[in-house]
Amino acid sequence: MAANKLSCTLAIGALLCLGLVVLIQAQDKPVTDVCLGCICEAISGCNQTNYCGAGVCGLFRITWAYWADGGKLTLGNDSPQSEQAFSNCVNDPYCAANTIQNYMVKFGQDCNGDGRVDCFDYAAIHKLGGYGCTGELSYQYQTVLDKCLNTFGNSNGIDVRTTG
Ligand SMILES: *[C@@H]1O[C@H](CO)[C@@H](O)[C@H](O)[C@H]1NC(C)=O
């Protein structure tokens, strides 16, 4: 009987633990792959050629401050303090994507006031920053984003906005 009770306790413990892991993972990576792909498409045409210019680097066009807020992730043996740590990371699709996830864990919010936090919000935060995401997006960025999410599904959502 005691053994039965123990295995029952363990089973419930494992379930709770699993639930927690799933929850933590969901919080660690709030942005779906489709959303990342559409942000990438809207901001650079998802051009994976190494790029730095006008204060931004990489296929997601990330600034140094954004990378720093995103936890100063690094590639290989780079020290976060090293000169090239920033550009090396954000020119790498995975390091850049993880930077975005970290940034959104910090700054994720309902920018457009529609009652949910979805890819439209993440895309605005990505472009305008965590403190300015209620601002206007460029026509080009918004158009490519909307088209992409309409094609591949706004999978943070629940809802795909129909564009006129
Ligand atoms: C990708 O970016 C590179 C470097 O900025 C540029 O030379 C190239 O033309 C771009 N490719 C496309 C397909 O836009």
The ligand as an SDF file (V2000), in Angstrom:
LIG
                    3D

 14 14  0  0  0  0  0  0  0  0999 V2000
   21.0700   40.7630  -49.2080 C   0  0  0  0  0  0  0  0  0  0  0  0
   21.8860   41.6690  -48.5320 O   0  0  0  0  0  0  0  0  0  0  0  0
   23.1170   41.9010  -49.1690 C   0  0  0  0  0  0  0  0  0  0  0  0
   23.9770   42.7510  -48.2160 C   0  0  0  0  0  0  0  0  0  0  0  0
   23.2660   43.8360  -47.7150 O   0  0  0  0  0  0  0  0  0  0  0  0
   22.8620   42.5740  -50.5070 C   0  0  0  0  0  0  0  0  0  0  0  0
   24.0650   42.8460  -51.1660 O   0  0  0  0  0  0  0  0  0  0  0  0
   21.9970   41.6360  -51.3430 C   0  0  0  0  0  0  0  0  0  0  0  0
   21.6550   42.2750  -52.5590 O   0  0  0  0  0  0  0  0  0  0  0  0
   20.7350   41.2490  -50.6110 C   0  0  0  0  0  0  0  0  0  0  0  0
   20.0320   40.2080  -51.3350 N   0  0  0  0  0  0  0  0  0  0  0  0
   18.7540   40.3260  -51.6620 C   0  0  0  0  0  0  0  0  0  0  0  0
   18.1590   39.1480  -52.3610 C   0  0  0  0  0  0  0  0  0  0  0  0
   18.0940   41.3290  -51.4280 O   0  0  0  0  0  0  0  0  0  0  0  0
  1  2  1  0
  1 10  1  0
  2  3  1  0
  3  4  1  0
  3  6  1  0
  4  5  1  0
  6  7  1  0
  6  8  1  0
  8  9  1  0
  8 10  1  0
 10 11  1  0
 11 12  1  0
 12 13  1  0
 12 14  2  0
M  END
$$$$
